[in-house]
Structures are given as structure tokens and as C-alpha cells.
């Protein structure tokens, strides 16, 4: 549905995006994940047609919409946008906002009613946006973007202004609505949890380039480099050397998920939840810190050679002062020094 090839844009001689390529399949939600300043908003503006690329191409549904000799205006691209602040028309009712982009037709009212039902706001049809909560306003913005049945929906950090509990609920609503409409969508976010829980594909954007794209489980469990391993979730980094088919570290001999070369030195990245802390009065490690979150806890452990942070089941997490034996569950990702 969406194909971006070798996209680049510069402002005043400074490169913002460089040689960026990305594919998104029909009916798929793709999250563009990156830190502030990575180029996420610029990429969204290029797809929407608010900016013109310096080089590269953008194709939508087998039609080129941007390139060296091609530039389709935003209003002719068939793209719907859900902005951060919902940007609803305050003088229009909820129903009028949803139907704003629809041409007059016998089916217009039915389409508006269908979408209001889909986002759970049928009873608010005649209300003004000011009377709605932040989450309800974002659902109206989503319904408005979906109303003309666009080829693509762009979601520009649509949950960033909401509190955490409301964000979680609205994420579920948005995912359900997009699936019901079989919509192809691009979500731009800096929130790792948001990207991993919502999207079917995650593309990590760093310094103006897509570093890795794939299923959320692939991105999380097999990061392409050390930067992604530390950006996505908590990771403990431990020096190691490849000996035989194992990596010798200060936490013992570990198995590698990726291919390794004999004698190679580098770093292993261990997710905090991959540590198992076994209470043991004669254990060689001691719990020196504990932060309790309810469902889980982050436990700081001093081992004979280094300090680690492990994530443990909250009610059963070891207390400060307890002696434990530290085990690493499963294989780990190894990053050679030569690749860093």
C-alpha cells in the first residue's frame, strides 16, 4: 500500500532524513518509533504532502505521489490525518465534525452514524467538542479522518496529551476501529510501549534513517544493534568474549541468539526480565535496591563482579539484603566491538 524508497530531505544544507526506505502493507498498522529529533514528524509531513522531498520516491496504492518529477498535492493523496491535539472545529457538533470531509450524498448521514457507533460516541452526536474529554475528542478526530475512506491514515502521536490510563484505553479503541475499517495506518510515536502494543510492524527511526523494521517481537527480542537494544526496554550490558559456542562474561557462559565468531569481543544485552533471582542464603549475590510497582518490581543486585537490574514478580520480588543466585534465562544478543 505504501512504498517509500531512498527518501531524503534537507533544510539549509542540514540533512534531516537520508536514504530512508519503508514498506507498509494494506490493512496494516505500522509504527514509526524514534526519539525526539529523529525525523518522525518530518517523515509524516512528507507522506502527507506538506513537505517536498529533496530526493527519493513515495508511492501510495501503486501511484507515485512524490518524486523528482512528481508531487501530488495533499488534498489529492487520499490520506487522512489524526493530529496530536485532535484539531476539531469548535463551532461544529460532533456529527458535523465527523462528516466535514464528506461530499453531500444520500449516504453521508449513514456514514457519520456508522462511525459514531464504531467509536462509541453515538449519544454525543449533537454535542460540541468542548464538552468532550480528551480521549473522546481524539476518537472524533479518528472518525473524521476515516469518514471518506482514505487510502492511508496518519496518526501523529495522538495519545501524547492524555494521561497514562486513558492512553491505554484509547489505544485499544483505536486498534479496534482501524481493524474494523481495514485501514492502513502509520503511527508516529516516541513511546516504545505504544509502538509495541499497537502496531503489527515497528520501524525504528534514528538520525534520519530506518535502522530496523519488523514485527514488534522481532524488534524487541532481536535488536539490530546496541542502540536499539538500549532504546527499547531495559537492558543490562555486559562485556563478553566468544569461546567455543558460548560467550564468556562476568555472569558466566551465555548462549548467543545471533551468529558469533570465535575470539570475538563485544557486549551482550540482557533484558531485565530475563534474569532469574533465586533466594539462597549462601548465594554469591546480594539485593541492594528494590523499587516496587505493584505487578512487578525492579531489583538491583550486586553480583561478585558487577551490579545488575532485574525485573521480578512484584509480590514475590526479593527484599533488600537478601542473598540470591543470579541466573540468565534463555539466549542473549551479542554485539561485537567491531560493529559498535
WOMO-V698582 format. One record per backbone hydrogen bond with DSSP energy under -1.0 kcal/mol. CO is the residue of the C=O (numbers start at 0). NH is the residue of the N-H. E is the energy in kcal/mol with one decimal. If there is no record, write none. Layout:
# WOMO-V698582
CO;NH;E + CO;NH;E
This chain:
# WOMO-V698582
0;60;-3.6 + 1;23;-2.5 + 2;58;-3.0 + 3;21;-2.1 + 4;56;-2.3 + 6;19;-2.5 + 7;53;-2.1 + 7;54;-1.7 + 8;15;-2.8 + 8;16;-1.6 + 10;13;-2.1 + 13;10;-2.6 + 16;8;-1.9 + 19;6;-3.1 + 21;3;-3.2 + 23;1;-2.2 + 24;27;-1.7 + 27;184;-2.3 + 28;199;-2.5 + 28;200;-1.5 + 29;186;-3.0 + 30;202;-3.2 + 31;188;-2.4 + 32;204;-3.2 + 34;37;-1.9 + 37;207;-1.5 + 38;42;-2.2 + 39;43;-2.1 + 40;44;-2.2 + 41;45;-2.0 + 42;46;-2.2 + 43;47;-2.4 + 44;48;-1.4 + 44;49;-2.2 + 44;50;-1.2 + 54;7;-2.3 + 56;4;-2.5 + 57;64;-2.9 + 57;65;-1.4 + 58;2;-2.6 + 59;62;-1.3 + 62;59;-3.1 + 64;71;-2.6 + 65;57;-2.2 + 69;66;-2.1 + 72;75;-1.9 + 73;76;-1.5 + 77;150;-2.2 + 77;151;-1.3 + 79;153;-3.0 + 81;155;-2.4 + 84;86;-1.7 + 88;91;-1.3 + 92;96;-2.3 + 93;97;-2.3 + 94;98;-2.0 + 96;99;-1.0 + 98;101;-1.6 + 104;107;-1.4 + 106;110;-2.3 + 107;111;-2.3 + 108;112;-2.4 + 109;113;-2.4 + 110;114;-2.0 + 111;115;-2.4 + 112;116;-2.1 + 113;117;-1.8 + 114;118;-2.2 + 115;120;-3.3 + 120;123;-1.5 + 121;124;-1.4 + 123;126;-1.7 + 124;94;-2.6 + 126;93;-2.1 + 127;130;-1.9 + 128;131;-2.0 + 132;136;-2.3 + 133;137;-1.8 + 134;138;-1.6 + 135;139;-2.0 + 136;140;-2.2 + 137;141;-2.0 + 138;142;-2.3 + 139;143;-2.7 + 140;144;-2.0 + 141;145;-2.0 + 142;146;-1.5 + 145;148;-2.3 + 151;79;-3.0 + 152;185;-2.7 + 153;81;-3.1 + 154;156;-1.2 + 154;187;-2.9 + 156;159;-1.3 + 158;161;-1.8 + 162;166;-2.6 + 163;167;-2.1 + 164;168;-1.7 + 165;169;-2.7 + 166;170;-2.4 + 167;171;-1.4 + 168;172;-1.8 + 169;173;-3.0 + 170;174;-2.4 + 171;175;-2.1 + 172;176;-2.6 + 173;177;-2.6 + 174;178;-2.0 + 175;179;-2.3 + 176;180;-1.8 + 177;182;-2.5 + 183;152;-2.5 + 184;29;-2.7 + 185;154;-3.3 + 186;31;-3.7 + 187;156;-1.7 + 188;33;-1.6 + 190;194;-2.2 + 191;195;-2.8 + 192;196;-2.1 + 193;197;-1.8 + 194;198;-1.9 + 200;30;-2.8 + 201;213;-2.0 + 202;32;-2.7 + 203;210;-2.8 + 205;208;-1.6 + 207;17;-2.4 + 208;205;-2.9 + 211;203;-3.0 + 213;201;-3.2 + 214;218;-2.4 + 215;219;-2.3 + 216;220;-2.6 + 217;221;-2.3 + 224;228;-2.0 + 225;229;-1.9 + 226;230;-1.6 + 227;231;-2.6 + 233;271;-1.2 + 235;269;-2.5 + 237;267;-2.9 + 239;265;-2.4 + 240;247;-2.8 + 241;262;-2.5 + 242;245;-1.8 + 245;242;-2.5 + 246;253;-2.5 + 247;240;-1.4 + 248;251;-1.6 + 251;248;-1.7 + 253;246;-2.7 + 254;331;-2.8 + 260;263;-2.3 + 263;241;-2.5 + 264;336;-3.0 + 265;239;-2.3 + 266;334;-3.1 + 267;237;-2.2 + 268;332;-1.1 + 269;235;-3.1 + 270;273;-2.0 + 271;310;-2.2 + 273;328;-3.5 + 275;326;-2.5 + 277;324;-2.4 + 279;282;-2.8 + 284;323;-2.6 + 285;301;-2.9 + 286;320;-3.0 + 288;299;-2.5 + 290;297;-2.4 + 292;294;-1.1 + 294;313;-1.5 + 295;292;-2.7 + 296;311;-2.9 + 297;290;-2.6 + 298;309;-3.1 + 299;287;-2.7 + 299;288;-1.4 + 300;307;-2.6 + 301;285;-2.1 + 305;302;-2.9 + 307;300;-2.7 + 309;298;-3.6 + 311;296;-2.4 + 313;316;-1.3 + 318;321;-1.9 + 321;286;-2.6 + 322;279;-2.5 + 323;284;-1.6 + 324;277;-2.7 + 326;275;-3.0 + 331;256;-3.2 + 332;268;-2.2 + 334;266;-2.3 + 335;338;-1.5 + 336;339;-1.1
